[in-house]
Amino acid sequence: MVWRDLVPAAELPALIAGQHVALGIFGTSAKALHVVPNKVFQSAAAGNAVVTSDTGPQRRLLADDALFVPPGDAGALAAALVRLTEDRAELARLRAAATRRAESFTAAAVVEPLLHKLAR
């Protein structure tokens, strides 16, 4: 693990795309339990396996395409990360799943249900 200072915005896409795993949100505040952070969408689109907290909004969005841990459980997070270092097939599965899931994050995919309802 390498701690980095603030990364310039122009360098961030390449840095994220060069990773294998992205961390979502793990807090226990009311907000943390009710959001899907933007970094989850961006990381999935970059082909990173997503590890994040098991909350309703994230479970609904990601289904089986992420590795979930209980909110606020540092031990479970550590175990999930160790699991991915030891199970390369699971890491590959989650990376491919995140990439496929990200296809549903496009503007066209997001507005399609609305366009369908308007057409009726």
Secondary structure, DSSP 8 states (H G I E B T S, - for coil): --------GGGHHHHHHT-SEEE-----STTTTS---HHHHHHHHTT-EEEEE--HHHHHHHTTSSEEE-TT-HHHHHHHHHHHHH-HHHHHHHHHHHHHHHGGGSHHHHHHHHHHHHH-
